Amino acid sequence: MAASSPSYRVYDHRLEIHDLNKLYDVIDHFASNPDQELQVTDIDIGDELETSESDEDKMSDMEGPRGFDDTSRIIASIIDGIHSTGGLESFRWVRDVDEKGATREVCFWSNLWDTARTLKYLDIRFFEHELHRFANLTGDESIPRPPKFPALKSLRIDASGGHGDNGSMVDQILRNAPGLEELTLIFPGCDLEACRIKGITWEYTFPALKRFSISTYNSDNTALSKFLASHPTITTLDWNVDADEELILPPACLPNLRVLKLDSMDVLGALDAVSTAISISPRPIIRIGVEDCSHDSLSKVAVFAKTLKSLDLNIYVNELRPDSDSDEEIENKARNEEETAGLLHNILKNLLLQLHDLQELGFDLETGNTYISSGVRGKSEHPEPIGVKDLISILNILPPSTRIHTLRMSDSRGLKLPDEILNQFPDIPKSLEYLKWDTGKRAVLYRLERGAGKVRAVPFQVPVQNIHVQPETRQSA
């Protein structure tokens, strides 16, 4: 079963909607092909939607109140049609809309809640202040309360636009989904007390929860700590939390934790909390990811040395390479950066010497979201995109005796590796087998082949998800 057009795609029991202006195309397609509607169990309104140029005028209509109301009603009709013919198992709407004040119709939520008995995966993005508008609706306009979700295993809620909103709907969904195994929550990222989403109690119980991801600012760390302590089944924690109060974890908290990703302004505090708990009650952390990595946070990773198999680091690229401009002010800055880069290299080298069982190492060296002085007063520019020099710099810090078999480097502005490097690859440790070079639009997995006294980097065609350390640390090479 497969069918597609610029506005939608139907394949493998899945409906992908690409153009919200042409939803009637989907209705017409299923009217002509009822057998395909019978087989669809998943609906995906993703973020990669397109609008054809010929429909630009229609787009402005859709973004008016009447247009968007029609959009949510048609989506409701599609949900009802698919669910009534077999049962919807997966629903994803992460697409935002340009209309200010957009609120999905009551019929959309009613029809979505009607799928609760069969729904296994739900990924929903609330529009800006949509939660606030829900709380103020009354009578026939009020949104029905979320029902029980007996089959729901994976839930992702993006309420990042709910600044100061009443989050009672989110709270009710969480209370009614006790069977969750994966939970991702994205709340507002501003640092004002008034911006905190309201009504999230953290008094939830998910006996089978394995993966928990939280992104929020100005959180209640005491309540979050209690939540973590009451969920010993968590094996993967993705922590992007900033708060004034220190995170304190009981020593016995998270006894089954194996994968830890930290992305917050208080990475050190989170590392301290986890490492303190581990020092008292050891557990084998096998994979760690650290965003905005600093010298101090790198040093703390050594606490996990005995068991770590995979390490991903987000590092400001210029800390790995000093500036070389000739302007006196820039030269002074360059000397400071050279000292910093030297320090960072030493810390990385020393750390890798301690990680005897490390098998995967990744570096996110994004240059597109940082700026440096251009040497002209008042002007700034992006750092140079990563290239061969950065690759060699990283290869030089790998210990000869390392067990690392996969190296990953990424930068959305990164340069393509030239053929002369691919055909005559720099010296590498014996264990290194793969290099993933990710430049945003093009990610290439190379296999490092040895022969005739040299190493060649050859594009590897096998799907990258097949390259991993072991099942519990599954990670794209």
N, C-alpha and C positions, 0 to 999 in steps of 0.2 A: 504494500500500500504506500503510494507516494504521489503527491500532487503539489504543485507550487505555482506561485505568481509573484509579481513584485510586492504584493500586499500581504501574502500569507504563505505558509508552507505546512503541508500535512505529511508526516512520515513517522514510521515506527511508533504508532499509537500516540503521536504528539502533534499538537497544533501550535505553530508559532505565528503570532500576529506581528507583521512588520509595519503596517500603515494604519493608524487609527482612523484615517479619512475614508478607508475603503472596507469597512467592516461588513457592508452588505455583500461584498464579494464572497466572504466566508459563508454567510447565510445561503447565498445562491449556490455555492459549491456543494454544501451539504444537502440542499434540496435536490440537486441533480445526482448526488452520490451518497445516498443514505447509508450504504454499506460502510463507507469510510467513517461517517459519524459514529457508527456503532462501535468502531474499533478504537476511537480516540479516548485516552484516559488522562492525558496531560495537556494543560493549556499554559503557554508561555508568552507573556507580553513583556518582552525584555527591553533592555536599554539601547539595543542596536536597531532602532526603528528608523525607517526612511520615509520621506514624503516626496513624491514626484513633483517636478517643477510645474507640471500642468495643473497640480492641485493646490498651488500656493494660495489662490483665492479661497478655496474650500477650507484651507488651514485656518485662515482668519475667522471663518464662520464657526469652525469647530471650537475655537478658543473662546468664543462668546458663551454665555450661560446656556442658551438653548442648544448650541452645538455639543458642548460637553455632556449635558444631560442626556442627549441622544446617544452619545458614545457609551456612557455607562449602562444605559438601558439595553443597547445592543449586546454589549458584553454579557449582561445578565441573561439575555435570551440565549446566547451561545452556551453559557454555563448550564442553563436549564436543559437545553437540547441534548448536550453531551451527557449530562448526568442522568437524565431520564432514560437514555438508551443503554446504559450499562453501569455508570458510576464513575465520577471524577476522582482520580487518585492524587493528582498533582496540579497545583495552581501557583503561578508566579506572575506578579505584576510589579516590576521594579521601575517601570517607565514613569518619569515625571511628566507633568503637563505645564504649559506656559501660562495657562489662565490663572490669574490671581483669584484666590477664593474658591478654587475648584473643589467640589465635594461630590463623591460618588453617590448615586441615587439609592434610596431605600431598597429598591428592587434588586440592585446589585448585591448588597449585603445579605438580603433575605435569600437570594438564590445561592450565594456562596455558602452561607450557613447551612443550607439544605444539603450540601455535599459532605457535611461533617462526619457522617457515618462511614464513608469510604475514603475520605481525604487522608493521605499519608504524608504529603509534603506541601507546605504552605510558605510562600515567600511574598510578603506584601509590603509595599512602601506607602506610607501615609503621606499625602500631600501636605504642603506647609499649612499648619494650623487646622488641618482637616479634623484632627481629634478634638480641638476646641469647638469647632462648629457642631460636631456630633453631640457634645455635652449640652449644647444650647437648643437642640431640636426637641420639640414636644409633640404630643398627640400623634396623628397619622404620619407626621414627618420624622418622627424619632427612629433611630436606627435600632433594629432588634438586637437584643442581647446575644452575644456569642453562645452557642450551645456547647454540649460536651463533644470532644473530639476523640473518640475511643481508639481510632486507628492512626492518629497523627504521630509520626516518628521524627520528623524534621520540621523545625519552625524557624523562620527568619523574619524579623520585624524591623523595618527601618522607619523610625519615628524621629529622625534627626531634625525635621522641620517643626517639631512640636514644642517650640520654645515656650515654657510656662504653661503648656496645655494640660488639661485634665486627661490623664492616661487611663481612665477607668476601663475603656474597651481593651486596651493592651493587658491590663491586670486581669480582666475576665477571661481573655483567651488563654493566658498563662495558667490560670486556676483550672481551666477546663481541658487541659491537655496533659494529663499525668503520665502518659506513655512516651513522652519525648525522649529521644536518644541524642538528638542534636538541637542546640538552641543558640541562635545568634540574635543579639539585641543591639540596635544602634540608636542611641538617644542624643539629644542636642549637645553640641560641642562648645557652647559658650560658657564663660566662667562666672556669670552673674547668678546669684541665688534665684532670681526671678525666672531665669531661663530653664531651670531644672524641670523636667517633666514630672507631673504630680500624680499621686495615687499608685505608684509602683511600690508595693510593700516588701517585696523579696520574701514573702512568706509562702513560698511555693515548694512543692515536693515532686520530684521526678525520680522515682526509684531506679530507672534504667539510663539516666543521663550519662553520656560518654564524652560528648564534645560541647564545650561552652565557650561562646565568644561574646564579649561585652565591650562596647565602645561608648563612653560617656564622660562628661565633665562635671565637676562639682558634685560628685556622687557621695552617697552615704556608705563609707567604707566599712563601718561597723556592721551594717545590715548585710553588705556584700560578703564580708568575712563569714558571717553566720550562715549565709546561703551556701558558700563553698564548703564549709565544715559539715553541713548537713547532706552533702552529695559526694560521698566517698567513691562513687562509681566513675567520676570524671577522669578520663585518661588524657584529654587534650584541652588545654586552657589558652585562649587567645585574649590577652588582657590589654585593653587600651583605655585605661581609667586614670583620670586626674582628679585629685581631691586634696583638700587642705589637711585632712587628718591622715595619719600614718596607717598603712595597711599592716595589720597584725594577724597572722594565721596561727591557730593552735598547732602544736607540734604534730598531732596525729591527723591534721587536715590533708585531704587529697592523697590518700595512701596509694592510689593507683595511677597517679599522674605520671605520664610518660613523655608528653609533648607540651612544650611551653613556648608561647610567642608573646613577646612584650613590645608594645607600641604605645608609649605614653611619655609625657614630660617627666614623669617620675619613674623611669625605668630602674634607676638605682634602688628606690624604695621597694619596688615590686621584687627585684632580684634579692634584696636583703630579706624580705619576708619569706620568700620561698626557700632561699638557701639556709636561713635560720631554722626553718621547719625541718629541712632535710638533714641538717647537721645533728638534730636531736633524734629524728626518726627517719633514717635513710630510705630512699626509694629510687629506683633506676630511671632517671630522666634520660631519654635517648635522643631527643631532638629539641633544639632551642632556636628560636628566631628572635633577634634583638633589633628593633628599629632605632634610628638616631643614635647609633652606637658611639660611646665615648671611651676614653682610656679607662676610666673607673669601672664602667660596666663590663668591658672586656676582661678586666682583672677578676671580676667576680664570677665570670663564667667558669673559671678553673675549679670552682666548688663542685661542678658536675662532671669533672674530668673522667672519673672511673667508668662511667656508663654511657657517655655521650657518643652517638653514632652520626648525627647530622647537625650542622651548625649553619645558620643563615644570618648574615650581618648586613645592616643598612648603615653605610658609612659615608660621610661627607667626602666626596672624591678628592678634594684638594688637601685633605689630611694625609692622603697617600702620595701626593706629588707636590713639591714646592713650586711656587710661581717662579718664572725666570725673566720677567720684564726688567728693563734697565732703569726705569725711573727710580730716583732715590727713595721716595716714600714707598714705592712698590717693592723695591729691593729690601727695605727693612722688614716689610710685611713678609716677603719671601723667606728671609732668614728665619723669622719666627715660625713660618709654616714648615720650613725645612727641619727645624728642631722638633716641631710637633709631629711631622711625618716620620722622622727618625724614631721618636718615642713610640709612635703607633706601630711602626714596623717591628720594633723590639718587643713590644707587648704581644703582638700577633705571633711573632716567632716563638717567644717563650710559652705562650698559651698553646700553640699547636704542638710543641714538644711534650706538653703534658697530656694532650688528648690522644692517647695511644690507640684507641679503637675508633677514632673518627673516620667515617667512610665517605661522607658528603660534606662539601663546603661551598656555601653560596655567598656572593657579594652583590648587593644592590647598590650601585654607585650612581644613582640618578643625578643627572646634571640639569635636567629641565625645570626643576623646581627650586634651584638655588642661584644666587647671583654673587658676583665678585666685582671689585673695582676694576674699571677698564683702564685706569691710568689717567683718564680725563675727568677733571673735577665734576662731580654731580652725575656722572654716568656710570652705569653698571652693566654687566653682561653675564651670560651663562658661562660656567667653566667649559673648557674644551671637552667635547664628548670623549668617552673612553675609546681607547684603541690599543694598538700593539704594545706601546710602552706600559700601559696599565696592566695588560696581561702578563708581560714579563715581570713587572714589579710584584704581582701576586705569586707567580710561579717561584720567584726567588725566596719567598718566605716559607715555602713548603719544606718540611724536614725531609731529608733523603730517606729516612726510615718510616715515613708516614704510611698509613693504610688507606689514605683517601683515594677513592677510585673515580669520583665524580666532582668536577669543579664547575660552578655556575657563576656567570658574571652578566649583569644586566644594566642597561641604561637606554631609555627610550630614544636618545639622540646618538647612541653609540655608532661607531664606524664599522663598516664591513671589514673583516680580516682579509688582508691581501693574500694572493695566491702564493707569493714567495714565503710567507710565514706558514701557510697551511702545508706547503710541500717540504719545508725544512723547519719543522717545529723546534722551538727552544728546548733546552734540556729539561727533563721532567723526572719526578720520582718513578720508580718501577711500578708502583701501585696504580698510578693515574691512568685511567682507561677512557674517560669521557670528558668533553668540555661542552657545556651549553653556553652559547654566546647569543644573548637576547638583546636585540636593539629595538624592541617595541613592535614595529610592524613585521619584523622578520626575526624569528628565533630559530637557531640552527643547533642541532645536537651533532657534535663531531665525535667520531671514534678515533682514538689515537693509536695508529698502527705502527709497529716497529719492524724494521727490516733494512738490510743493506747499510747498517751503521747510522741510520737516521730515523726520525719519527715524522709521520705524515698525519695530518688531521683530515679525516675523510667524513663527509656528511653521512650520518647514520639514519637509515630510513625506517627502522622499527619505531613504532609509537613510543614517545618519550616516557609515557606513564608505565611502560614495562621495565624501566630501569629504576630500581629502588633498593633500599638497604634490606628491608624485610617487611612483611605485611603490616606490622603495627607502626612503621615509620614511613609508609608509602609516600613518595615524593617524586615529582617529575625531575628527571635528570636535567 
